[in-house]
């Protein structure tokens, strides 16, 4: 087992990893930018190293600074959390070269599954259902036009290096294809330095359902059931739940088998997520694989009583997994609390937290790194907390979430708490009747703004 782990991340996920390390007797090293000097992950780690100024490119994305911090503190492993360098093949390889264990996927796995066109081809070869579309990258607009005509509209253009909805365009009519092709490529190149595009048939009324998997260094994988991540805004998840209200036992078995098949086909090591689109007829199609821990991992932990961070560490240390597939026994919901103004197009709202009261009680979990007096920097993602409620049934979990949101007080900045509170009262959400298009028709009522 490792003696000391450096956490190459910040905020709530860094603190989450530190907590598990402390429980199992592993020393921790926090790295931080000057903007994060007062963050709780810095305070609660055994050691802390400043790695640069606020800009991510000069701190959390600066590989040389992070590796130097690992060297001077004698860390024998690095946990990247999510975001930043978590799915960076070059960083994974550098850790290997410097004999520091990267607690995550190998460089080969990240490269293979990080490129969406390559991942799709790999999954097709593994026998996992994939969305009809191009075989690899499209070489020209003419090829895109021909394929769209063959498949029929609507179609979806996707950047191979994309993420967060960047470089994605839904095309409903042939007359729009050329302009959307150009704009998608320009956005993809601006965001990722890569304008490679592929095309898929657009799945109408889709659910976004993902399967959590764990693979060990012996080629064995298992799944930890599903999460429904369909409540999204501009392809960014807002809330998640496990299990999915759309799931059936038969569908769970099929999707779980496909996810395990996918992981074992590539001999995947570590925690990962196989993401699927599921149509209204419960046909499912591989969308992408995330080769890291997910933001929403706590709801899986809650419904099967399982510490995913501990499992990541054990697998990285060479411990084999049990091979057991899991079925959720409880229901859990996660609301991402962002420093954003939901009444003003979710505009970011950094600044100083004047007052903070965190909800508690049975079945309520809050993962956060903020406190009263903490100043949220404008340099990073706006998520400041994750509120998770768990109960015997979905109805009870929703009722518990309503109560917890009412207790959650954050003053001094705007947050998404009012949005989540209204979501919990929406009849379609209560009925479990929602798709990835849900937010297109959701109207936030201004009169309820009080937090």
C-alpha angles and dihedrals in degrees: 000000000000120000098203132014125196113211109217094200144062143230127023097347092053090051090046091055092045091055094055091045091053092050092055096041101255119141116234137213121201122203120202144175121233088259090060100047091116097045119123094237088065092050098048100042117095090237134012132200126192108225103182151304125321097276109099090222089061097042127012093027095042103105096188092055093049094047090048089052090051091050097049092047094044093236112173096197140031124212110199099192110201129317124014107054098349093109099028110124093196092056092047089052093047090054089052091048091052092046094246115133113240106213095218142048123333120255090254093053093047092049093046096048101028093067102073097209091050091046091052092051091047093051091047089055089049091056095248114145111258132188112263109259148106122339099236126324124346111246097203146357089259090059090049091051093049093049093047090053090050095048096037128231141321100059134165124229113208134186111233091221093040133131138162091030094298115144093013123126130175110215115199100169134035091233090065098047099090097050093044091047090056096045093047092051093047092049092046092051092047092050103036108014088241124095096184111139138193132182135228135181107262110246108219122218091006131180118213105223123168132193120217113222136184123199129185134209091261095068096258123129137179136183129236097205128259144305125205111223099169098122099090140148117208089345091305115122116239103176136001137192140195126242103026114242086220094057127108126191090249093050092047091053092049095046092044092051091049092049093050090046089052094049095046093045090064094034089240118200123201136009116329141156128228107207122206138184111222120198127215090268090056094251107147132207133190112252106171145318124241109209095203144053112296129232088238097051093114094074090057089049091051099050096047101027095240132141104221094186091054089049091051091052093047093049091048089052090055100260113147120235123241092243091226119142115219135224118199116250097185138031123248134183128194125200116193108222107209130185090242136118107242090189091058104050091284092292113184114261110195120171144096121326106228098182132015130183115173119204121239142171135107113334096010122120127177121192109193144134098204132098139173108295094024116132115219108220119225093225102083145042113310097232109115103166145008117219113201127184125187131190144150093269138023091246091055092046091053092048090049090049091052090053093045093049090051089054095045107098122181117168130182096045138046118258139182093248093107091052093052092047091055091045090057089058097046110116094220092051091047089051091048087240104140142113135188087280093062096104093054089076100030114116119197111216110229096205093071095061106125106131 
